């Protein structure tokens, strides 16, 4: 009986490995082909969006560029695969991509039943509401009786139902299958409110006829931690993706940026010396050079630089740091130390 139980357990584990396409040598495979294959969205401004020449930019894109910088000392050694929400997990499980960096929410189900690991949170998000400024609404609690546009068959739709019911408010749902249909309906005045993740609201607002006539309300009604995802079964690759993000967060906290890294290479601060590779062998432990983090910062920047460049107050999205500020500034971005 004991042997049968062990055999069954091993068999189940083997099936899980096959189903997810996991290997224990993703980093070796990446080095052999000389680039990182990165799964991204099909176009979400500020996060992963191509221009008319096919050049990708955004926070999720910079995760992959940073990974390439850590591995190759060259942030351009990345190829991008645009994926729909339906395709994204299958592409990662099958090995079509090396890492998924596409506005994907970390949940218990996704973390345990898909053969995948979330490697951190590069953007803390949550579902919100957008309305026309002319309505004079300052809070989602003033939306009783409103018509609400959203996507059908999603957790967004369920979150709206829970929020209005729990606050004893009436509403009319106007749901569409495709995101562009929701934008068009809201823009045409078919509903009073547009709801989706707040980052999506800021991005989709740019598609409206008069973006400046609309405001995103302050309430967040769900938790949507977004970050890169890898296959289970390869701890080395998981660690490298995870610490690529942590290196950028630590760099911002330590005041190391792409602008001053030359000067900071001579710092006497032990934490800076470990980050930039002049002390210790932390890169070797990850399977890359000890200048891995220095290359990330030099070629991509620290977390704050990436945020400001992609979605910050001086971009069309105009997103404040909020909960994505460093922990030392009252936010949630916190990285373990390199030591």
Beta strands, then each sheet from edge to edge (+ up, - down):
strand 1: 36-40
strand 2: 49-50
strand 3: 56-57
strand 4: 78-82
strand 5: 99-100
strand 6: 116-118
strand 7: 123-125
strand 8: 127-132
strand 9: 146-151
strand 10: 171-176
strand 11: 193-197
strand 12: 214-216
strand 13: 224-226
strand 14: 229-231
sheet 1: 4+ 1+ 5+
sheet 2: 2+ 3-
sheet 3: 6+ 14-
sheet 4: 7+ 13-
sheet 5: 10+ 9+ 11+ 8- 12+
end
